[in-house]
Structures are given as structure tokens and as C-alpha cells.
Amino acid sequence: SALERVGMIDGLAPKEDIRSVRFDGSRGYVVTFKKTDPLFVFDLADPANPQKMAELKIPGFSTYMQMLDANHLLSIGYDADDHGSFAYFSGVLLQIFDVTDASDPRLVQRHVIGTRGSSSEALTNHLAFTYFAPKKLLAIPMTICEDGGDGRTGRNMTFSGLMVFDVSVDRGFSERGRVAHPRGPSATCSNWWTNASSDVQRSIFMDDFVYSISDVRVKANRIDALSTD
């Protein structure tokens, strides 16, 4: 009738925050952040004695991860500008990690959208992150802000709506197109990373269409003609 701890790993990343976690069978993946993004890989086959298999340090951090396939992780998060003892979070970051060898995880693809101030509901709510495996398409709500960086928030908002990407381990992230929504109160360039948001809140793929949903409207667009409502 109670939760009982059967195992633990302590002292994982002192003075860093856990930003995302993914369990996949007997493996576990954890991302922490202070100024770089350590992706930790764990062997959880023996719950009473979990083992850290590897650690990969890269700029930025992931706020959500999911399996792209059996050997690859797909993630969204923030890029970062390194300043030695600390780092500023920057543009929205999409990444693919190869975790075929648990002892040697590798970053194989990365794609940065906008600059500091850019935001997505998918950064803090995994329900807004829509990967459609049958067509290898990723849809994310986005507010894109340009002209920022190095701790300075960009004020030039160039897009508010839904972005759709073709996703490939070999070719990375290729933008399929965008579904623009009128700018509303959630589209701002001044969000802190923990309050990330965007006017579009959800999306779903159905056959040859993608639907994007905000608080005030629903749009339906063909995936081969995304700019036409």
C-alpha cells in the first residue's frame, strides 16, 4: 500500500537541475543542465542496482525526449551560449541522439530555431510535441523571435503558428512548411524558459492533413501544401 524505493543513483550532477527523463525498457535517459547538457544513459536491468553507462556533454539542454526508433532519441529544448561558469539559454533546439551503444551515445543531428525569446508550448508540455511516425513528420507550435542571443532577448517576431519538419537520422530536420496563426496573447518574445508557450497549443496528423489548434481557432492544412489553409 506504499511506494518503496528499491534502488537509486545519488550525486548524479551536483548543482545542476534535471530537465527531462525518458525510460525505455531496461534503459533510462536523463538530461541535466547548468551550462552544458549532460545526457546520462543508465542500465536499469537490475532495479536494485542501477548503473550509469555513459555521459554526453553538449551545449544547451533538452526539456523533452522520446524514442524516434529503437536506437535513437528525438528531443526538443534550448540551445545555450556558454560563458564559462554559466550559460544563457538561446534558440529552440531539436536534436537526434544515437543510443545504439549505451556506453557511447552520440549527437547525430541538431537544428536551432530562432534566437533567445523564441518559444514553443512543446518545450514545457509534451502533449504539444507531435511526431507522426508513419510519415516521419514532426509538428511543433512555434513563436520565432530573431535578433537575440548571448543573453539578449530577440524582439523581432517573425512567425507564430505551427512548424512541420521531415525527420531523418541521416538528413536531420528538413522544414516541410509552416501554418501561420494570427498573433495572440500567448505569442511573446519575453517568456522565461519555464513559462515557454505559443498561440498554437496542440496539433494532430490525420491522413494527409495536419490540424493546428489555438485557444480561438482550428486550422486544417494539407501536409503537401502547408501554407494554404
FIKEDO-39045 format. One record per residue (C-alpha): residue number from 0; chain; x, y, z. Coordinates in steps of 0.05 Angstrom, whole numbers, plus 5000, padded with zeros to 4 digits. Example, Ala and Ser with C-alpha at 12.3 -4.5 7.8 and 13.67 -1.06 7.14 Angstrom:
REM residues 2
i, ch, px, py, pz
0, A, 5246, 4910, 5156
1, A, 5273, 4979, 5143
***
This chain:
REM residues 229
i, ch, px, py, pz
0, A, 5000, 5000, 5000
1, A, 5061, 5046, 4996
2, A, 5116, 5066, 4947
3, A, 5181, 5031, 4965
4, A, 5248, 5053, 4938
5, A, 5286, 4994, 4912
6, A, 5347, 5030, 4883
7, A, 5378, 5098, 4869
8, A, 5436, 5135, 4839
9, A, 5458, 5194, 4882
10, A, 5503, 5253, 4867
11, A, 5487, 5250, 4793
12, A, 5502, 5322, 4773
13, A, 5515, 5367, 4834
14, A, 5487, 5438, 4828
15, A, 5450, 5420, 4763
16, A, 5376, 5413, 4750
17, A, 5342, 5353, 4718
18, A, 5307, 5378, 4656
19, A, 5280, 5314, 4623
20, A, 5276, 5239, 4633
21, A, 5258, 5180, 4587
22, A, 5252, 5107, 4605
23, A, 5258, 5054, 4550
24, A, 5256, 4982, 4573
25, A, 5318, 4969, 4614
26, A, 5349, 5036, 4597
27, A, 5339, 5105, 4626
28, A, 5359, 5173, 4598
29, A, 5366, 5237, 4639
30, A, 5385, 5307, 4618
31, A, 5411, 5358, 4668
32, A, 5433, 5430, 4658
33, A, 5473, 5486, 4688
34, A, 5515, 5508, 4629
35, A, 5522, 5446, 4586
36, A, 5474, 5389, 4571
37, A, 5497, 5323, 4600
38, A, 5456, 5266, 4571
39, A, 5463, 5208, 4620
40, A, 5449, 5136, 4599
41, A, 5431, 5085, 4653
42, A, 5426, 5010, 4655
43, A, 5362, 4995, 4696
44, A, 5361, 4919, 4685
45, A, 5373, 4909, 4759
46, A, 5327, 4960, 4793
47, A, 5363, 4950, 4860
48, A, 5430, 4968, 4828
49, A, 5421, 5018, 4771
50, A, 5485, 5035, 4735
51, A, 5507, 5098, 4697
52, A, 5531, 5074, 4629
53, A, 5554, 5139, 4597
54, A, 5550, 5215, 4597
55, A, 5549, 5261, 4536
56, A, 5562, 5336, 4545
57, A, 5538, 5385, 4493
58, A, 5514, 5458, 4493
59, A, 5442, 5471, 4513
60, A, 5392, 5423, 4544
61, A, 5331, 5381, 4526
62, A, 5264, 5392, 4561
63, A, 5230, 5332, 4528
64, A, 5255, 5267, 4498
65, A, 5221, 5209, 4463
66, A, 5245, 5149, 4424
67, A, 5249, 5162, 4349
68, A, 5263, 5088, 4338
69, A, 5296, 5032, 4378
70, A, 5365, 5064, 4373
71, A, 5352, 5139, 4370
72, A, 5325, 5194, 4416
73, A, 5287, 5254, 4389
74, A, 5287, 5316, 4433
75, A, 5267, 5389, 4439
76, A, 5300, 5440, 4484
77, A, 5342, 5502, 4483
78, A, 5409, 5519, 4453
79, A, 5457, 5555, 4500
80, A, 5511, 5609, 4498
81, A, 5569, 5587, 4541
82, A, 5600, 5639, 4588
83, A, 5648, 5595, 4627
84, A, 5616, 5589, 4696
85, A, 5545, 5595, 4668
86, A, 5506, 5595, 4602
87, A, 5447, 5634, 4573
88, A, 5391, 5593, 4542
89, A, 5381, 5613, 4470
90, A, 5340, 5589, 4409
91, A, 5295, 5528, 4408
92, A, 5336, 5465, 4395
93, A, 5316, 5400, 4361
94, A, 5364, 5341, 4367
95, A, 5372, 5268, 4349
96, A, 5418, 5223, 4392
97, A, 5444, 5155, 4371
98, A, 5440, 5109, 4432
99, A, 5454, 5043, 4396
100, A, 5514, 5034, 4441
101, A, 5492, 5052, 4512
102, A, 5565, 5064, 4531
103, A, 5576, 5113, 4474
104, A, 5516, 5159, 4460
105, A, 5526, 5207, 4402
106, A, 5493, 5270, 4378
107, A, 5479, 5259, 4304
108, A, 5432, 5317, 4286
109, A, 5415, 5386, 4314
110, A, 5373, 5443, 4288
111, A, 5364, 5511, 4321
112, A, 5301, 5553, 4311
113, A, 5305, 5628, 4324
114, A, 5343, 5663, 4379
115, A, 5333, 5677, 4454
116, A, 5259, 5693, 4463
117, A, 5234, 5641, 4414
118, A, 5185, 5594, 4447
119, A, 5141, 5533, 4440
120, A, 5086, 5501, 4481
121, A, 5123, 5435, 4467
122, A, 5182, 5458, 4510
123, A, 5141, 5452, 4574
124, A, 5083, 5407, 4553
125, A, 5098, 5342, 4518
126, A, 5026, 5339, 4491
127, A, 5045, 5395, 4442
128, A, 5103, 5353, 4413
129, A, 5073, 5313, 4355
130, A, 5116, 5262, 4319
131, A, 5078, 5222, 4266
132, A, 5120, 5160, 4254
133, A, 5083, 5134, 4192
134, A, 5104, 5195, 4152
135, A, 5166, 5213, 4195
136, A, 5138, 5283, 4207
137, A, 5146, 5327, 4268
138, A, 5098, 5384, 4284
139, A, 5113, 5435, 4338
140, A, 5079, 5501, 4357
141, A, 5128, 5559, 4350
142, A, 5137, 5632, 4364
143, A, 5201, 5653, 4329
144, A, 5240, 5714, 4353
145, A, 5302, 5738, 4317
146, A, 5359, 5787, 4332
147, A, 5371, 5759, 4402
148, A, 5428, 5719, 4432
149, A, 5482, 5719, 4485
150, A, 5432, 5736, 4540
151, A, 5395, 5787, 4498
152, A, 5322, 5772, 4481
153, A, 5303, 5780, 4408
154, A, 5246, 5828, 4396
155, A, 5233, 5815, 4322
156, A, 5177, 5764, 4320
157, A, 5179, 5733, 4251
158, A, 5129, 5675, 4259
159, A, 5073, 5650, 4303
160, A, 5039, 5584, 4287
161, A, 5057, 5511, 4273
162, A, 5122, 5486, 4241
163, A, 5126, 5418, 4207
164, A, 5192, 5380, 4195
165, A, 5212, 5318, 4158
166, A, 5256, 5279, 4207
167, A, 5312, 5232, 4187
168, A, 5371, 5204, 4225
169, A, 5414, 5212, 4162
170, A, 5388, 5280, 4138
171, A, 5366, 5312, 4202
172, A, 5309, 5363, 4206
173, A, 5283, 5390, 4140
174, A, 5228, 5442, 4145
175, A, 5166, 5418, 4107
176, A, 5128, 5483, 4118
177, A, 5091, 5528, 4165
178, A, 5019, 5542, 4185
179, A, 5014, 5614, 4206
180, A, 4965, 5635, 4261
181, A, 4946, 5707, 4278
182, A, 4988, 5732, 4336
183, A, 4951, 5727, 4402
184, A, 4967, 5739, 4475
185, A, 5009, 5676, 4483
186, A, 5057, 5696, 4427
187, A, 5111, 5737, 4462
188, A, 5186, 5743, 4458
189, A, 5195, 5755, 4533
190, A, 5179, 5686, 4562
191, A, 5227, 5654, 4612
192, A, 5244, 5583, 4592
193, A, 5200, 5552, 4646
194, A, 5140, 5591, 4620
195, A, 5150, 5573, 4547
196, A, 5086, 5580, 4508
197, A, 5058, 5595, 4438
198, A, 4990, 5612, 4410
199, A, 4984, 5543, 4379
200, A, 4974, 5493, 4436
201, A, 4964, 5426, 4401
202, A, 4968, 5392, 4333
203, A, 4950, 5325, 4303
204, A, 4963, 5289, 4237
205, A, 4904, 5255, 4205
206, A, 4918, 5221, 4137
207, A, 4944, 5276, 4091
208, A, 4925, 5334, 4137
209, A, 4953, 5368, 4199
210, A, 4908, 5405, 4246
211, A, 4934, 5462, 4290
212, A, 4895, 5486, 4349
213, A, 4899, 5550, 4389
214, A, 4852, 5578, 4442
215, A, 4810, 5612, 4389
216, A, 4815, 5573, 4324
217, A, 4829, 5506, 4290
218, A, 4864, 5503, 4222
219, A, 4868, 5444, 4174
220, A, 4924, 5443, 4123
221, A, 4948, 5391, 4073
222, A, 5018, 5367, 4091
223, A, 5040, 5379, 4019
224, A, 5012, 5450, 4018
225, A, 5020, 5476, 4089
226, A, 5017, 5550, 4072
227, A, 4946, 5542, 4045
228, A, 4891, 5538, 4097
***
